[in-house]
Amino acid sequence: MIQGAVAAARASKLRPVALDATIVAAISIFSAFFSGSRQWVGVNSPDSEFYASLALFGNEVTDRAIDPAYFWTRLGFIAPVRGLISLLGPWVGFALWRLLLIVLIVASLYWLIRQVSSRKLASVIALFAALNTMVLSYVGNPYLTGTILAATLLFIALATWCTFGTPRINWLPAFISGAIAAWLLMLNPYACFLALSMWVGIRLVGVFVSPTGRWRTLLFDTFAAIAGFAASFITFIALGLILFPGLNWVSTYMYWNGRLDYADFISDPMIWASDIALLVPVSALVIAAISAITTRGNRWAVSAVVIAFTNIAFTAIYYALVPGPWLEAPHYVAKLWPGSLAAIGLAAAVLLQRRNFRSLALLVPLAALPLILWSGRWAEVIERPIGALIALLICIGFAVAASITRRSVDLTSTLAVLVALAITAVGMQLLQNGRGLTGIYGQYPFRAAYVDFSGEQIMREKIKAEQWIIDNTSAADTVGIWTDPDHQMAAVAAMQLWGYNNVSTEATLTREEVDSLELSTPTAIAMYAPTREQVDIFWGSIPPWARPSPPECTTVKIPGIGVQDAYVCLTHLRWLG
């Protein structure tokens, strides 16, 4: 009898957890496989290729590079994806990583909302986020941003668990938070600092609302977080030593952090003013403020305000102190989205709180689903006045919903909040997709999250090219890089770390470039060009005392460069003396 009662109690506790897990899995699977989203959405060249290649080939790339640069230090992406690829192969490995990121994003946002509101509302908010083009554009891109979005949302959810939760193991939320902070550092330091600012902001809310023991709890959590950070950081350092033997993470990081001037990556310090996508985080702050005012300072609404405000304030302060591409490059702008999604979700959750509304109300998000998917394919550039109007409609929708929920607790208030969320989801798609090409950072449009731009086909050709380079050189070789002067093949050359390993930027070697070549003495040059004639002209400029071998070539099919077959060639250098 007693054992039966214990088993029944355990089952009753596990049943809600199983239901939550099923909902998260269903939303994630729909987003990944049945929404029309693309596995490969296009890339941010050349950076995406750097990380894809390092995850695929590891030290086979860095061993051959004249300068491996700092790219290999982004172990938060490279290490886990390298592990998946080693076990499952490149295509299943990348596909599984994308799915895991979507699951983590959905689970983090769902869990965040479940701490405040009902299972149904958490499902709607998580579903809308999982269909967002900013999210899908980066989880389907081997650049680091997709992983950063997932890690940051988890970090925010953990902050609320630390602050307002009642975990069975008191130190666990802070310990995991520290581990996630180290993961973010291993992805991108700026992303780590941005996420940490929001985490600290949420913890400070807890300090002010907690009646007793608040400073003691904060001190205890600080030590637990430091322990988690240290454990995670040491693990990543160890993985770096295994994956890239002979390279030192700390010295590489310190050297490149001092060498890079991020201001060089800005086209115009005020370019952000023309980016309508940035109206999304601004709208998130307004929505959070509406919720906080309506609920008269509810702690969760205040947390939403703190998240949204810190998200913007940290970015603005960092941009002023360390000028860089933080508000221009789309893969940096996207780092504002976890805070925005969390703030909007919490603001909506606070308005309804624990009301378990009737399933009939779910007809609203179901009706909105086609509009969200349609707007995800939006292709037209939206001018700033129209963008401002869309943002205003988003905020008005929430203001109306807040007013209704303040006066009513029936189905009308639920419908009002769900309609406001639907307007927000569609409006975000339009603002993101409608930003156009802003600044000097060209990339595939955000509608590539749903529209096929041959991303997988192009990546297959790039992998084929890099595999050929590796197969026709050895780890003892040092490979320089040359691409056509128009850089039409730079994205392919990026698989061998194009940029810091270039021997020339011209059609032929200049006198200064010959001098530099003699100093670096590579044992091979990989040459990438749309035509064989371009390769031969460059090869003819290599000094005879380098004793270049006749070019050996393969071809790849890269759409959009004006030829059916582009050339990837190698010449081996046998220097005299």
C-alpha positions as a printed NumPy array, in Angstrom:
array([[  0.   ,   0.   ,   0.   ],
       [  2.703,   2.452,   1.021],
       [  4.845,   1.567,  -2.004],
       [  1.836,   2.008,  -4.272],
       [  1.117,   5.42 ,  -2.798],
       [  4.748,   6.471,  -3.28 ],
       [  4.692,   5.295,  -6.892],
       [  1.443,   7.151,  -7.536],
       [  2.843,  10.337,  -5.993],
       [  5.972,  10.054,  -8.1  ],
       [  3.916,   9.509, -11.248],
       [  1.757,  12.533, -10.459],
       [  4.889,  14.674, -10.198],
       [  6.401,  13.318, -13.404],
       [  3.221,  13.671, -15.455],
       [  3.347,  17.505, -15.734],
       [  7.06 ,  17.375, -16.543],
       [  6.406,  14.819, -19.277],
       [  3.627,  16.997, -20.679],
       [  5.895,  20.062, -20.71 ],
       [  8.647,  18.062, -22.429],
       [  6.164,  16.805, -25.032],
       [  4.992,  20.353, -25.779],
       [  8.576,  21.617, -26.137],
       [  9.442,  18.696, -28.417],
       [  6.336,  19.217, -30.574],
       [  7.002,  22.946, -31.032],
       [ 10.676,  22.316, -31.809],
       [  9.951,  19.578, -34.343],
       [  7.308,  21.716, -36.047],
       [  9.699,  24.671, -36.26 ],
       [ 12.616,  22.582, -37.511],
       [ 10.876,  20.263, -39.972],
       [  7.26 ,  21.18 , -40.726],
       [  7.117,  24.988, -40.784],
       [  8.937,  25.276, -44.1  ],
       [ 12.103,  26.584, -42.433],
       [ 15.424,  25.826, -44.11 ],
       [ 18.199,  23.71 , -42.64 ],
       [ 20.81 ,  25.87 , -44.413],
       [ 19.738,  29.504, -44.64 ],
       [ 22.846,  31.064, -46.125],
       [ 25.863,  32.408, -44.332],
       [ 27.716,  35.49 , -43.096],
       [ 30.785,  35.124, -45.299],
       [ 33.597,  34.681, -44.552],
       [ 32.995,  34.143, -40.813],
       [ 30.415,  31.375, -41.14 ],
       [ 32.807,  29.358, -43.281],
       [ 35.604,  29.769, -40.722],
       [ 33.557,  28.071, -38.026],
       [ 31.958,  25.487, -40.296],
       [ 35.399,  24.424, -41.519],
       [ 36.928,  24.293, -38.034],
       [ 33.988,  22.213, -36.803],
       [ 34.349,  19.897, -39.793],
       [ 38.111,  19.527, -40.052],
       [ 39.533,  20.82 , -36.761],
       [ 43.304,  21.17 , -36.622],
       [ 43.656,  19.957, -40.218],
       [ 42.748,  23.551, -41.115],
       [ 44.827,  25.373, -38.494],
       [ 47.888,  23.15 , -39.003],
       [ 48.035,  24.249, -42.648],
       [ 47.363,  27.95 , -42.022],
       [ 50.089,  30.592, -42.111],
       [ 48.17 ,  32.267, -39.288],
       [ 45.373,  30.311, -37.543],
       [ 44.179,  33.653, -36.079],
       [ 41.63 ,  33.615, -33.245],
       [ 38.778,  31.77 , -34.95 ],
       [ 39.632,  28.432, -33.353],
       [ 39.134,  29.933, -29.858],
       [ 35.332,  29.977, -30.385],
       [ 35.159,  26.553, -28.783],
       [ 31.585,  27.013, -27.55 ],
       [ 30.456,  26.209, -31.092],
       [ 33.403,  24.328, -32.546],
       [ 33.827,  21.711, -29.787],
       [ 30.241,  20.385, -29.551],
       [ 29.625,  20.506, -33.306],
       [ 32.97 ,  18.814, -33.982],
       [ 31.874,  16.057, -31.611],
       [ 28.544,  15.586, -33.393],
       [ 30.184,  15.577, -36.819],
       [ 32.796,  13.049, -35.691],
       [ 30.002,  10.718, -34.554],
       [ 27.337,  11.321, -37.204],
       [ 29.005,  12.907, -40.218],
       [ 28.693,  16.502, -41.424],
       [ 25.085,  16.672, -42.574],
       [ 23.451,  14.806, -39.719],
       [ 25.797,  16.558, -37.267],
       [ 24.881,  20.07 , -38.42 ],
       [ 21.172,  19.14 , -38.629],
       [ 21.177,  17.763, -35.093],
       [ 22.952,  20.862, -33.759],
       [ 20.326,  23.086, -35.384],
       [ 17.562,  21.004, -33.819],
       [ 19.24 ,  21.113, -30.402],
       [ 19.494,  24.916, -30.591],
       [ 15.806,  25.212, -31.473],
       [ 14.908,  22.876, -28.588],
       [ 17.034,  24.941, -26.19 ],
       [ 15.45 ,  28.216, -27.334],
       [ 11.92 ,  26.811, -27.107],
       [ 12.542,  25.113, -23.748],
       [ 14.166,  28.198, -22.2  ],
       [ 11.377,  30.554, -23.23 ],
       [  8.668,  28.025, -22.346],
       [ 10.2  ,  27.448, -18.915],
       [ 10.558,  31.2  , -18.35 ],
       [  6.865,  31.803, -19.067],
       [  5.721,  28.734, -17.103],
       [  7.208,  30.277, -13.98 ],
       [  4.638,  33.057, -14.336],
       [  1.702,  31.851, -16.393],
       [ -0.171,  28.904, -17.864],
       [  1.044,  26.045, -20.002],
       [ -1.095,  27.227, -22.922],
       [  0.313,  30.753, -22.957],
       [  3.877,  29.436, -22.623],
       [  3.231,  27.198, -25.643],
       [  1.969,  30.1  , -27.755],
       [  4.9  ,  32.381, -26.886],
       [  7.468,  29.626, -27.457],
       [  5.864,  28.709, -30.797],
       [  5.887,  32.297, -32.051],
       [  9.556,  32.664, -31.054],
       [ 10.469,  29.377, -32.752],
       [  9.067,  30.694, -36.05 ],
       [ 10.868,  34.047, -35.848],
       [ 13.139,  34.697, -38.829],
       [ 15.907,  36.209, -36.703],
       [ 16.033,  32.988, -34.688],
       [ 15.765,  30.612, -37.646],
       [ 18.247,  32.598, -39.747],
       [ 21.002,  31.932, -37.235],
       [ 20.282,  28.433, -35.98 ],
       [ 20.555,  27.421, -39.65 ],
       [ 23.845,  29.273, -40.101],
       [ 27.217,  27.907, -38.909],
       [ 28.119,  31.336, -37.566],
       [ 28.159,  31.594, -33.752],
       [ 25.033,  33.724, -33.347],
       [ 22.498,  30.879, -33.339],
       [ 24.305,  29.217, -30.454],
       [ 24.561,  32.574, -28.663],
       [ 20.792,  33.136, -28.967],
       [ 20.104,  29.758, -27.362],
       [ 22.693,  30.155, -24.592],
       [ 21.526,  33.693, -23.74 ],
       [ 17.868,  32.714, -23.457],
       [ 18.845,  29.832, -21.181],
       [ 20.97 ,  32.247, -19.133],
       [ 18.005,  34.606, -18.679],
       [ 15.716,  31.748, -17.641],
       [ 18.327,  30.566, -15.135],
       [ 18.557,  34.086, -13.695],
       [ 14.838,  34.059, -12.913],
       [ 15.163,  30.577, -11.38 ],
       [ 17.978,  31.86 ,  -9.165],
       [ 15.956,  34.923,  -8.192],
       [ 12.381,  33.711,  -7.801],
       [ 12.567,  29.916,  -7.866],
       [ 12.74 ,  27.358,  -5.075],
       [ 15.207,  24.75 ,  -6.351],
       [ 15.742,  21.567,  -4.377],
       [ 19.498,  22.104,  -4.556],
       [ 20.072,  25.735,  -3.604],
       [ 23.396,  26.187,  -5.351],
       [ 22.45 ,  24.456,  -8.618],
       [ 20.846,  27.368, -10.578],
       [ 23.817,  29.668,  -9.918],
       [ 26.317,  26.889, -10.67 ],
       [ 24.655,  26.181, -14.024],
       [ 24.503,  29.932, -14.701],
       [ 28.263,  30.152, -14.228],
       [ 28.767,  27.227, -16.595],
       [ 26.597,  28.921, -19.247],
       [ 28.554,  32.173, -18.781],
       [ 31.774,  30.314, -19.628],
       [ 30.04 ,  28.779, -22.653],
       [ 29.068,  32.274, -23.816],
       [ 32.63 ,  33.506, -23.284],
       [ 33.836,  30.654, -25.475],
       [ 31.42 ,  31.838, -28.152],
       [ 31.885,  35.605, -28.079],
       [ 33.041,  37.863, -25.204],
       [ 30.633,  40.666, -26.146],
       [ 27.707,  38.224, -26.048],
       [ 28.86 ,  37.017, -22.633],
       [ 28.98 ,  40.55 , -21.221],
       [ 25.553,  41.419, -22.667],
       [ 23.965,  38.28 , -21.212],
       [ 25.711,  38.813, -17.878],
       [ 24.354,  42.362, -17.635],
       [ 20.793,  41.025, -17.934],
       [ 21.49 ,  38.225, -15.438],
       [ 22.806,  40.727, -12.89 ],
       [ 19.822,  43.005, -13.525],
       [ 17.374,  40.206, -12.751],
       [ 19.293,  39.273,  -9.606],
       [ 19.117,  42.894,  -8.42 ],
       [ 15.336,  42.777,  -8.793],
       [ 15.428,  39.826,  -6.403],
       [ 17.565,  41.782,  -3.956],
       [ 14.956,  44.536,  -3.755],
       [ 11.878,  42.3  ,  -3.526],
       [ 13.254,  39.615,  -1.212],
       [ 12.236,  40.284,   2.415],
       [ 15.079,  38.451,   4.183],
       [ 18.497,  36.963,   3.53 ],
       [ 18.853,  38.638,   0.154],
       [ 22.524,  39.641,   0.428],
       [ 23.504,  36.299,   1.908],
       [ 21.734,  34.507,  -0.953],
       [ 23.393,  36.731,  -3.542],
       [ 26.84 ,  36.106,  -2.041],
       [ 26.219,  32.358,  -1.922],
       [ 25.074,  32.363,  -5.561],
       [ 28.131,  34.367,  -6.591],
       [ 30.467,  31.692,  -5.246],
       [ 28.381,  28.937,  -6.861],
       [ 28.426,  30.792, -10.193],
       [ 32.211,  31.23 , -10.011],
       [ 32.585,  27.492,  -9.38 ],
       [ 30.354,  26.678, -12.357],
       [ 32.236,  29.126, -14.548],
       [ 35.595,  27.628, -13.568],
       [ 34.446,  24.053, -14.21 ],
       [ 33.014,  24.927, -17.631],
       [ 35.951,  27.132, -18.624],
       [ 38.523,  24.465, -17.724],
       [ 36.526,  21.872, -19.674],
       [ 36.546,  24.042, -22.791],
       [ 40.268,  24.771, -22.407],
       [ 40.916,  21.017, -22.201],
       [ 38.806,  20.427, -25.313],
       [ 40.798,  23.132, -27.096],
       [ 44.06 ,  21.366, -26.262],
       [ 42.648,  18.129, -27.681],
       [ 41.134,  19.635, -30.827],
       [ 43.923,  22.107, -31.605],
       [ 47.182,  20.738, -30.165],
       [ 49.987,  23.264, -30.   ],
       [ 47.67 ,  26.288, -29.808],
       [ 47.166,  28.267, -26.6  ],
       [ 43.693,  29.686, -25.958],
       [ 44.71 ,  32.32 , -23.392],
       [ 47.678,  33.732, -25.31 ],
       [ 45.732,  33.721, -28.587],
       [ 42.796,  35.505, -26.985],
       [ 44.991,  38.134, -25.31 ],
       [ 47.031,  38.776, -28.458],
       [ 44.061,  39.197, -30.782],
       [ 42.028,  41.177, -28.282],
       [ 44.84 ,  43.725, -28.26 ],
       [ 45.412,  43.598, -32.009],
       [ 41.867,  44.034, -33.301],
       [ 40.439,  47.533, -33.603],
       [ 36.7  ,  46.945, -33.825],
       [ 36.132,  50.475, -35.123],
       [ 37.602,  49.243, -38.419],
       [ 34.463,  47.149, -38.875],
       [ 32.052,  50.121, -38.875],
       [ 30.905,  51.876, -42.046],
       [ 29.056,  54.732, -40.3  ],
       [ 28.726,  55.263, -36.516],
       [ 25.083,  56.32 , -37.013],
       [ 24.1  ,  53.484, -39.375],
       [ 21.933,  51.956, -36.647],
       [ 19.458,  54.831, -37.001],
       [ 18.37 ,  53.479, -40.394],
       [ 17.86 ,  49.884, -39.236],
       [ 14.151,  49.31 , -38.628],
       [ 14.881,  45.893, -37.075],
       [ 16.201,  47.737, -34.013],
       [ 12.641,  48.88 , -33.362],
       [ 12.032,  45.345, -32.047],
       [ 14.113,  45.717, -28.835],
       [ 12.723,  49.245, -28.387],
       [  9.181,  47.878, -28.697],
       [ 10.062,  45.162, -26.178],
       [ 10.989,  47.852, -23.641],
       [  7.748,  49.758, -24.242],
       [  5.691,  46.552, -23.939],
       [  7.448,  45.616, -20.687],
       [  6.813,  49.107, -19.299],
       [  3.107,  48.868, -20.202],
       [  2.888,  45.55 , -18.366],
       [  4.715,  46.897, -15.291],
       [  2.45 ,  49.951, -15.085],
       [ -0.701,  47.889, -15.584],
       [  0.236,  45.367, -12.881],
       [  1.522,  48.107, -10.54 ],
       [  5.075,  46.903, -10.308],
       [  4.603,  43.135, -10.374],
       [  8.075,  41.649,  -9.821],
       [  7.95 ,  39.677, -13.063],
       [  6.881,  42.751, -15.014],
       [  9.701,  44.725, -13.404],
       [ 12.066,  41.917, -14.415],
       [ 10.816,  42.259, -17.997],
       [ 11.555,  45.999, -17.884],
       [ 15.021,  45.351, -16.458],
       [ 15.787,  42.759, -19.15 ],
       [ 14.614,  45.009, -21.996],
       [ 16.272,  48.133, -20.599],
       [ 19.585,  46.431, -19.801],
       [ 19.558,  44.827, -23.243],
       [ 19.534,  48.27 , -24.864],
       [ 21.541,  50.202, -22.259],
       [ 24.471,  47.79 , -22.181],
       [ 24.663,  47.759, -25.976],
       [ 24.587,  51.569, -26.157],
       [ 27.237,  51.986, -23.445],
       [ 29.479,  49.314, -24.936],
       [ 29.087,  50.884, -28.383],
       [ 30.183,  54.245, -26.969],
       [ 33.158,  52.83 , -25.038],
       [ 34.287,  50.21 , -27.558],
       [ 33.149,  51.321, -31.028],
       [ 32.486,  48.274, -33.16 ],
       [ 29.935,  46.548, -35.393],
       [ 27.567,  45.831, -32.491],
       [ 24.724,  47.85 , -34.06 ],
       [ 25.583,  47.331, -37.726],
       [ 26.549,  43.73 , -38.425],
       [ 23.328,  41.676, -38.474],
       [ 24.979,  38.802, -36.593],
       [ 25.711,  41.235, -33.732],
       [ 22.362,  43.031, -33.901],
       [ 20.715,  39.608, -33.475],
       [ 22.225,  39.325, -29.991],
       [ 19.55 ,  41.782, -28.825],
       [ 16.796,  39.268, -29.613],
       [ 17.008,  36.905, -26.603],
       [ 16.429,  39.818, -24.225],
       [ 13.649,  41.172, -26.44 ],
       [ 11.86 ,  37.815, -26.72 ],
       [ 12.164,  37.216, -22.975],
       [ 10.845,  40.696, -22.108],
       [  7.875,  40.449, -24.486],
       [  7.033,  36.952, -23.255],
       [  7.173,  37.942, -19.586],
       [  5.124,  41.089, -20.229],
       [  2.335,  39.03 , -21.798],
       [  2.556,  36.362, -19.103],
       [  2.194,  38.9  , -16.303],
       [ -0.996,  40.293, -17.844],
       [ -2.688,  36.881, -17.724],
       [ -0.679,  35.328, -14.897],
       [ -2.015,  31.889, -13.885],
       [ -5.327,  32.042, -15.737],
       [ -5.809,  28.668, -17.388],
       [ -7.905,  29.951, -20.271],
       [-10.222,  27.832, -22.4  ],
       [ -8.759,  25.971, -25.355],
       [-11.153,  27.853, -27.629],
       [ -8.895,  30.904, -27.262],
       [ -6.091,  29.007, -29.01 ],
       [ -7.95 ,  29.618, -32.267],
       [ -6.328,  33.08 , -32.236],
       [ -2.693,  31.874, -32.476],
       [ -3.767,  29.119, -34.877],
       [ -5.38 ,  31.731, -37.127],
       [ -2.251,  33.876, -36.846],
       [  0.061,  31.017, -37.819],
       [ -0.361,  31.44 , -41.612],
       [  0.289,  35.176, -41.242],
       [  3.468,  34.543, -39.245],
       [  4.738,  32.084, -41.856],
       [  3.746,  34.448, -44.684],
       [  5.472,  37.425, -43.077],
       [  8.529,  35.234, -42.538],
       [  8.857,  35.163, -46.333],
       [  8.455,  38.942, -46.692],
       [ 10.888,  40.204, -49.357],
       [ 10.295,  43.956, -49.727],
       [ 12.381,  46.653, -48.046],
       [ 10.262,  48.654, -45.596],
       [ 10.966,  52.367, -45.251],
       [ 11.567,  53.88 , -41.824],
       [  8.165,  55.647, -41.473],
       [  6.344,  52.391, -42.219],
       [  8.656,  50.532, -39.841],
       [  7.89 ,  53.049, -37.106],
       [  4.161,  52.588, -37.776],
       [  4.507,  48.793, -37.431],
       [  6.344,  49.222, -34.116],
       [  3.648,  51.651, -32.95 ],
       [  0.911,  49.137, -33.812],
       [  2.754,  46.465, -31.811],
       [  2.881,  48.737, -28.763],
       [ -0.732,  49.885, -29.162],
       [ -1.838,  46.254, -29.376],
       [ -0.249,  45.542, -26.014],
       [ -1.564,  48.758, -24.489],
       [ -5.114,  47.807, -25.487],
       [ -4.63 ,  44.262, -24.178],
       [ -3.265,  45.602, -20.887],
       [ -6.242,  47.932, -20.518],
       [ -8.686,  45.077, -21.118],
       [ -6.954,  42.696, -18.696],
       [ -7.027,  45.371, -16.02 ],
       [-10.815,  45.639, -16.257],
       [-11.69 ,  42.035, -17.041],
       [-10.576,  38.504, -16.176],
       [-12.819,  36.638, -18.619],
       [-12.182,  35.246, -22.093],
       [-12.051,  38.754, -23.549],
       [ -8.813,  39.577, -21.719],
       [ -7.234,  36.31 , -22.857],
       [ -8.187,  36.973, -26.467],
       [ -6.812,  40.513, -26.224],
       [ -3.394,  39.299, -25.048],
       [ -3.264,  36.548, -27.684],
       [ -4.17 ,  39.031, -30.433],
       [ -1.454,  41.403, -29.17 ],
       [  1.076,  38.552, -29.278],
       [  0.011,  37.654, -32.821],
       [  0.39 ,  41.273, -33.964],
       [  3.822,  41.354, -32.325],
       [  4.943,  38.109, -33.973],
       [  3.914,  39.284, -37.45 ],
       [  5.274,  42.79 , -36.87 ],
       [  8.654,  41.439, -35.786],
       [  8.908,  39.379, -38.981],
       [  8.175,  42.442, -41.109],
       [ 10.665,  44.662, -39.258],
       [ 13.401,  42.023, -39.483],
       [ 12.861,  41.026, -43.098],
       [ 12.174,  44.587, -44.201],
       [ 15.475,  46.045, -42.934],
       [ 17.189,  45.404, -46.267],
       [ 20.961,  45.499, -46.609],
       [ 22.176,  47.943, -43.98 ],
       [ 25.798,  49.056, -43.837],
       [ 28.757,  47.117, -45.204],
       [ 27.631,  43.701, -43.995],
       [ 26.025,  41.814, -46.838],
       [ 24.304,  38.576, -45.943],
       [ 21.416,  36.482, -47.071],
       [ 18.116,  38.222, -46.224],
       [ 16.287,  36.997, -43.14 ],
       [ 13.586,  35.481, -45.34 ],
       [ 16.222,  32.858, -46.154],
       [ 14.936,  31.26 , -42.952],
       [ 12.036,  30.058, -45.124],
       [ 13.078,  30.706, -48.736],
       [ 15.587,  28.406, -50.433],
       [ 18.768,  30.219, -51.502],
       [ 20.617,  26.95 , -52.296],
       [ 22.424,  27.158, -48.962],
       [ 23.   ,  23.421, -48.619],
       [ 24.164,  22.991, -52.214],
       [ 26.682,  25.825, -51.849],
       [ 27.967,  24.482, -48.52 ],
       [ 28.459,  21.037, -50.066],
       [ 30.657,  22.591, -52.74 ],
       [ 32.674,  24.519, -50.158],
       [ 33.242,  21.385, -48.094],
       [ 34.245,  19.513, -51.239],
       [ 36.814,  22.227, -52.032],
       [ 38.337,  22.205, -48.541],
       [ 38.454,  18.419, -48.433],
       [ 40.368,  18.501, -51.725],
       [ 42.864,  21.014, -50.295],
       [ 43.418,  18.825, -47.23 ],
       [ 43.748,  15.643, -49.302],
       [ 46.387,  17.231, -51.545],
       [ 48.519,  18.744, -48.78 ],
       [ 49.89 ,  17.466, -45.489],
       [ 49.916,  18.759, -41.916],
       [ 53.542,  19.755, -42.516],
       [ 52.483,  22.15 , -45.293],
       [ 51.864,  25.857, -44.792],
       [ 49.194,  26.992, -47.236],
       [ 48.86 ,  30.583, -48.416],
       [ 45.671,  31.771, -50.12 ],
       [ 44.91 ,  33.742, -53.249],
       [ 41.478,  34.586, -54.643],
       [ 40.353,  36.53 , -57.681],
       [ 40.571,  40.325, -57.135],
       [ 36.763,  40.62 , -56.997],
       [ 36.687,  38.082, -54.145],
       [ 33.981,  36.054, -55.866],
       [ 35.577,  32.9  , -54.487],
       [ 36.435,  34.33 , -51.062],
       [ 33.593,  32.424, -49.392],
       [ 35.089,  29.151, -50.658],
       [ 38.615,  30.195, -49.643],
       [ 37.264,  31.051, -46.181],
       [ 37.131,  27.324, -45.478],
       [ 40.961,  27.556, -45.282],
       [ 40.794,  30.807, -43.25 ],
       [ 40.854,  33.388, -46.028],
       [ 41.915,  36.831, -44.819],
       [ 44.926,  36.664, -42.532],
       [ 46.408,  33.912, -44.731],
       [ 46.134,  35.771, -48.04 ],
       [ 49.344,  36.174, -50.024],
       [ 47.828,  38.746, -52.395],
       [ 44.7  ,  40.793, -52.985],
       [ 45.566,  41.551, -56.623],
       [ 45.401,  39.644, -59.9  ],
       [ 49.165,  39.129, -59.654],
       [ 51.735,  39.447, -56.894],
       [ 53.104,  42.948, -56.315],
       [ 56.73 ,  43.588, -55.339],
       [ 55.72 ,  44.106, -51.705],
       [ 53.688,  40.904, -51.736],
       [ 56.641,  38.959, -53.149],
       [ 58.788,  40.263, -50.279],
       [ 56.113,  39.204, -47.794],
       [ 55.859,  35.802, -49.46 ],
       [ 59.603,  35.297, -49.074],
       [ 59.321,  36.029, -45.349],
       [ 56.428,  33.641, -44.717],
       [ 57.735,  30.957, -47.156],
       [ 54.54 ,  28.917, -47.486],
       [ 55.006,  25.465, -48.973],
       [ 51.814,  25.726, -51.039],
       [ 49.361,  28.31 , -52.329],
       [ 45.664,  27.535, -52.701],
       [ 44.24 ,  29.547, -55.599],
       [ 40.515,  30.22 , -56.016],
       [ 38.994,  31.932, -59.075],
       [ 35.986,  31.758, -61.395],
       [ 38.214,  30.919, -64.401],
       [ 41.348,  28.869, -64.991],
       [ 42.856,  31.809, -66.894],
       [ 42.83 ,  33.937, -63.72 ],
       [ 44.618,  31.154, -61.848],
       [ 47.274,  30.823, -64.547],
       [ 47.909,  34.58 , -64.644],
       [ 48.438,  34.69 , -60.878],
       [ 50.584,  31.538, -60.923],
       [ 52.804,  33.204, -63.523],
       [ 53.583,  36.025, -61.075],
       [ 55.022,  33.702, -58.409],
       [ 58.806,  34.29 , -58.295],
       [ 60.778,  31.505, -60.027],
       [ 62.996,  30.994, -56.966],
       [ 59.878,  29.717, -55.16 ],
       [ 59.906,  26.889, -57.734],
       [ 56.11 ,  26.623, -57.996],
       [ 54.743,  23.345, -59.301],
       [ 52.203,  23.438, -62.153],
       [ 48.715,  24.062, -60.774],
       [ 46.613,  21.043, -59.882],
       [ 42.913,  21.898, -59.959],
       [ 39.414,  20.788, -59.163],
       [ 36.138,  22.559, -59.903],
       [ 33.159,  23.579, -57.789],
       [ 29.72 ,  24.884, -58.717],
       [ 29.012,  28.19 , -56.963],
       [ 25.83 ,  29.993, -58.134],
       [ 25.883,  33.705, -58.793],
       [ 29.476,  34.238, -59.956],
       [ 28.841,  34.028, -63.702],
       [ 30.391,  30.636, -64.478],
       [ 29.185,  27.068, -64.226],
       [ 32.446,  25.669, -62.845],
       [ 34.838,  27.692, -60.696],
       [ 38.418,  26.614, -60.008],
       [ 40.215,  25.608, -56.841],
       [ 43.894,  24.971, -57.517],
       [ 47.096,  24.18 , -55.644],
       [ 50.7  ,  24.938, -56.421],
       [ 53.468,  23.534, -54.236],
       [ 56.482,  25.753, -53.564],
       [ 59.996,  24.335, -53.24 ],
       [ 62.016,  27.382, -52.251],
       [ 65.652,  27.626, -53.347],
       [ 68.07 ,  27.871, -50.453]])
